[in-house]
Amino acid sequence: MKLSELAVGASAVVRDFPKTGTTFLRLREMGLLNGTRVTLIRTAPLGDPIEIKLRGYHLTLRKSEAEHVLVDPA
């Protein structure tokens, strides 16, 4: 399942995401790694961007970025 498909309030565990690209390098530096538990907090009124909670802080992602992150529902 893609992170962008997660329902508001639902939690999941990161399974995989692209290993290349500056955007995904930055996400890894911020703690979005395989095995990390994330919770979708909310989405903007038009669905983009989305806000997730991981490792005790909130992170906002574009929906186009979240579509590349694969998760397993928790």
C-alpha positions as CSV (number, residue, x, y, z in Angstrom):
1,M,0.0,0.0,0.0
2,K,1.2,3.5,-0.7
3,L,1.6,6.1,2.1
4,S,-0.6,8.4,0.0
5,E,-3.5,5.9,0.3
6,L,-3.5,5.7,4.1
7,A,-6.6,6.8,5.8
8,V,-6.5,9.8,8.2
9,G,-5.7,8.5,11.7
10,A,-4.4,5.2,10.5
11,S,-0.9,3.9,11.3
12,A,1.5,2.0,9.2
13,V,5.1,0.7,9.0
14,V,7.4,1.9,6.2
15,R,8.3,-1.1,4.0
16,D,10.2,0.5,1.1
17,F,10.9,3.8,-0.7
18,P,13.2,5.0,-3.5
19,K,16.9,4.9,-2.6
20,T,17.8,7.7,-5.1
21,G,17.0,11.3,-5.4
22,T,17.6,14.3,-3.2
23,T,14.0,14.3,-1.8
24,F,14.3,10.8,-0.6
25,L,17.8,11.3,0.8
26,R,16.4,14.2,2.8
27,L,13.5,12.0,4.1
28,R,16.0,9.3,5.2
29,E,18.0,12.0,7.1
30,M,14.7,13.0,8.9
31,G,14.2,9.5,10.1
32,L,11.8,8.0,7.5
33,L,13.5,4.6,7.3
34,N,12.3,1.0,6.7
35,G,10.5,-0.2,9.8
36,T,9.5,3.3,11.0
37,R,6.0,3.6,12.3
38,V,4.0,6.5,10.8
39,T,0.5,7.9,11.4
40,L,-1.4,10.0,9.0
41,I,-2.5,13.0,11.0
42,R,-4.4,15.0,8.3
43,T,-4.5,16.1,4.7
44,A,-5.0,19.5,3.2
45,P,-8.5,20.3,2.0
46,L,-7.7,19.4,-1.6
47,G,-5.7,16.3,-0.5
48,D,-2.2,17.7,-1.0
49,P,0.0,17.9,1.1
50,I,-0.3,15.3,3.8
51,E,0.9,15.5,7.4
52,I,2.4,12.4,9.1
53,K,3.7,11.8,12.5
54,L,6.9,9.8,13.0
55,R,9.5,9.5,15.7
56,G,7.7,12.1,17.8
57,Y,7.4,14.9,15.3
58,H,5.1,16.0,12.4
59,L,6.3,16.0,8.8
60,T,4.5,17.3,5.8
61,L,4.9,15.6,2.4
62,R,3.6,16.2,-1.0
63,K,1.2,13.6,-2.2
64,S,3.5,12.9,-5.2
65,E,6.3,12.0,-2.7
66,A,4.1,9.9,-0.5
67,E,3.1,7.8,-3.5
68,H,6.6,6.4,-3.7
69,V,6.7,5.3,-0.1
70,L,5.3,1.8,0.5
71,V,3.9,0.9,3.8
72,D,2.3,-2.1,5.6
73,P,-0.9,-1.2,7.7
74,A,-0.2,-1.6,11.4
